Amino acid sequence: MMLLFGSGNFLTMKKGFVAGRTNVTESCTMPTSCKVYSFTDWYEVGSYCVKYFNRPLNFTAAEFKCRATAPGAHLVSVHSKKHNDYLLCMVQNFNPNNLRFWLGAFELFQSGTFLWTDGSFWDFQIWNRGEPNHLYTRINECVEMISKAGQWNDEPCHAKKNYMCAFKWDTISKPSSEKME
């Protein structure tokens, strides 16, 4: 069962919930709706509007789908633990049975250097234990979020996964060319 509070916080009670036992509840904070005209079904994460898509695509197809969905959009990049937690909360609320989705990161030519598709700096990472393991497989070159802790994994780019798109909210204007406040 999921409860939504006026603050936008969710409380999820898992199967087997017993009153008085706190270890069976989880909560997360959903980001607020994006305040950009015609993108109010997206969510504000930092200076980005972000949307989860429950349509499995390979990494390249997902990136191109993002680019076609909104001006300046790419697969989502992550630059802080807080923003990573918002993304995890979104996927927990929209698809709690499958927390795996593409992030906008990939390894540059098997070099061990990861980049974001939007060209932003690689200034945050939260790899799952033992990851990235691309050095051992040579085929894991794209990055996904995989766990309840919001940790990341490197994965073959041809795998089909759900994905999140993001664009800078200040790059899109209202029809009258005034930005929404």
PETA-V141456 format. One record per residue. N is the residue number from 1. RES is the residue in one small letter. SS is DSSP state (@ for helix, = for strand, . for the rest). PHI is phi in degrees with one decimal (999 if undefined). NEAR is the number of other C-alpha atoms within 12 Angstrom. Layout:
n-><N;N>
res-><RES;RES>
ss-><SS;SS>
phi-><PHI;PHI>
near-><NEAR;NEAR>
This chain:
n-><1;2;3;4;5;6;7;8;9;10;11;12;13;14;15;16;17;18;19;20;21;22;23;24;25;26;27;28;29;30;31;32;33;34;35;36;37;38;39;40;41;42;43;44;45;46;47;48;49;50;51;52;53;54;55;56;57;58;59;60;61;62;63;64;65;66;67;68;69;70;71;72;73;74;75;76;77;78;79;80;81;82;83;84;85;86;87;88;89;90;91;92;93;94;95;96;97;98;99;100;101;102;103;104;105;106;107;108;109;110;111;112;113;114;115;116;117;118;119;120;121;122;123;124;125;126;127;128;129;130;131;132;133;134;135;136;137;138;139;140;141;142;143;144;145;146;147;148;149;150;151;152;153;154;155;156;157;158;159;160;161;162;163;164;165;166;167;168;169;170;171;172;173;174;175;176;177;178;179;180;181>
res-><m;m;l;l;f;g;s;g;n;f;l;t;m;k;k;g;f;v;a;g;r;t;n;v;t;e;s;c;t;m;p;t;s;c;k;v;y;s;f;t;d;w;y;e;v;g;s;y;c;v;k;y;f;n;r;p;l;n;f;t;a;a;e;f;k;c;r;a;t;a;p;g;a;h;l;v;s;v;h;s;k;k;h;n;d;y;l;l;c;m;v;q;n;f;n;p;n;n;l;r;f;w;l;g;a;f;e;l;f;q;s;g;t;f;l;w;t;d;g;s;f;w;d;f;q;i;w;n;r;g;e;p;n;h;l;y;t;r;i;n;e;c;v;e;m;i;s;k;a;g;q;w;n;d;e;p;c;h;a;k;k;n;y;m;c;a;f;k;w;d;t;i;s;k;p;s;s;e;k;m;e>
ss-><.;=;=;=;.;.;.;.;=;=;=;=;=;.;.;.;.;.;.;.;.;@;@;@;=;=;=;=;=;.;.;.;=;.;.;.;.;.;.;.;.;.;=;=;=;.;.;=;=;=;=;=;=;=;=;=;=;.;@;@;@;@;@;@;@;@;@;@;@;.;.;.;.;=;=;.;.;.;.;.;@;@;@;@;@;@;@;@;@;@;@;@;@;@;.;.;.;.;.;.;=;=;=;=;=;=;=;.;.;.;.;.;.;=;=;=;.;.;.;.;.;.;.;.;.;.;=;.;.;.;.;.;.;@;@;@;@;.;.;=;=;=;=;=;=;.;.;.;.;.;.;=;=;=;=;=;.;.;.;.;=;=;=;=;=;=;=;=;@;@;@;.;.;.;.;.;.;.;.;.;.>
phi-><999;-123.9;-116.0;-107.9;-96.3;-56.8;-75.7;91.4;-81.6;-111.7;-122.2;-109.1;-105.6;-78.9;-54.2;92.0;-59.4;-130.3;-55.7;93.6;-106.3;-89.5;-78.1;-107.1;-115.2;-136.3;-140.9;-151.3;-105.1;-75.1;-68.6;-77.9;-62.7;-68.1;-98.8;-105.2;-48.7;66.7;-127.6;-74.6;-90.7;-99.5;-122.9;-84.6;-127.7;64.4;-96.1;-116.7;-100.9;-128.3;-138.1;-90.2;-118.5;-94.0;-140.2;-57.1;-138.7;-71.9;-56.8;-64.3;-63.5;-64.7;-61.0;-68.6;-64.6;-60.1;-60.6;-83.1;-83.7;-150.6;-59.2;75.6;-79.8;-143.8;-56.9;-66.2;-105.2;-126.5;-126.2;-163.0;-61.9;-60.0;-68.8;-60.3;-64.5;-61.1;-63.2;-61.0;-61.0;-59.1;-68.1;-63.1;-83.7;-91.6;-153.7;-63.2;-88.1;-144.7;-85.4;-86.0;-156.2;-71.6;-98.6;-88.1;-117.7;-149.0;-88.8;-80.8;46.3;50.8;-95.1;86.3;-99.6;-103.4;-129.1;-96.6;-64.2;-85.0;82.4;-74.3;-68.8;-85.1;-120.1;-154.5;-155.8;-144.8;-71.0;-66.1;-54.6;84.7;-110.2;-72.1;-110.8;-57.4;-64.8;-95.4;-105.6;61.8;-118.9;-86.2;-120.0;-119.5;-115.5;-127.0;-90.3;-128.5;-133.3;-62.4;-91.9;76.2;-81.1;-110.1;-142.0;-91.1;-143.6;-59.4;-65.7;-79.3;-63.9;-95.5;-140.9;-67.1;-154.8;-124.9;-105.6;-149.4;-142.5;-69.2;-65.3;-84.5;-96.0;-117.0;-110.2;-65.9;-53.4;-82.8;69.7;-98.2;-73.1;-75.2;-94.6>
near-><17;20;19;17;14;11;13;19;21;24;24;25;20;19;12;13;16;12;11;8;12;15;15;17;21;25;28;30;30;33;34;27;23;29;27;31;24;18;26;18;18;32;34;30;37;28;24;38;42;46;38;36;32;26;21;23;24;27;38;29;24;38;37;24;26;35;23;17;24;28;21;27;32;38;48;49;44;44;26;19;21;21;29;37;28;37;52;42;35;40;37;33;31;23;20;22;14;24;32;38;48;51;51;45;44;38;29;19;16;22;14;20;18;29;29;29;34;27;19;20;18;21;16;21;30;29;22;20;15;14;25;33;24;27;19;14;14;20;22;30;36;43;46;45;41;33;26;25;24;33;30;34;32;42;33;26;30;20;25;22;32;35;46;49;42;43;37;31;32;23;21;27;19;17;11;9;12;13;15;19;12>
